[in-house]
Amino acid sequence: MFKGMLNILFPKYCPGCDLALNEPKILLCLNCRNALPLTHYHLHNNQSIVDKFYGILPLDCGTALLHYHKKGLAQKLIHALKYQGRKEIGQWLGHWLGDELRSIDGFGDICAVVPVPMHPAKLRLRGYNQAAIFGKALANAMDIPFLERLMLQTQMRHTQAKQGRWERWSKKNTFTMNPQYFAFIKALALGLQHQESSSKNHRRLKLLLVDDVITTGATIEACGGVLTRELGATLSCASIAIA
């Protein structure tokens, strides 16, 4: 009864169309749920994201759950996740994608999930990293470790869509490895490489780098470059949406 009164006094709204939702556990109304612009990249072996980084960053696999369009449903969901405290949206989408990826060739043998880090100043202001919310749920669904603090963002970055290519390139040193975790992960990577060289069972450190939206690709390029260079890891990436 008390929960029912709360729902009447403080109803939850669908982030896609602002329709009041009767059930607190429902995140989207039925119309918006059916209208989600799903990419199905990973279900149909679509290599669009891998091709996007061809010659820039070697990716084993890449996927995004949704297509991102200006003023579209994916943009509304991500806006609610980032700026309205709707963390449950990132959790829901992360579990959804993780459930699908765990049985997909190329994703099923990934060792761990790494989120694109957020600068400490922005993290204090917002209170959470939306890429980490999404990535943790994805990792839980895939039943693999989530390395939230493996990377650090040492310089503030602005919205990439408003930057020229040169300015984005000049910020390529924005990300670095966290020294508290680097030695352990490096030792793990070297151990897997040693097993690979002495066994017919090929095993390497395979990481899944996750972000909320892939736009220009500059963030994935910068973070992924650090992971492949410092750890010699095989890299894949996933995001909530791709523009």
Beta strands, then each sheet from edge to edge (+ up, - down):
strand 1: 12-13
strand 2: 20-21
strand 3: 62-67
strand 4: 112-115
strand 5: 151-153
strand 6: 175-177
strand 7: 206-214
strand 8: 234-242
sheet 1: 1+ 2-
sheet 2: 3+ 8+ 7+ 4+
sheet 3: 5+ 6-
end
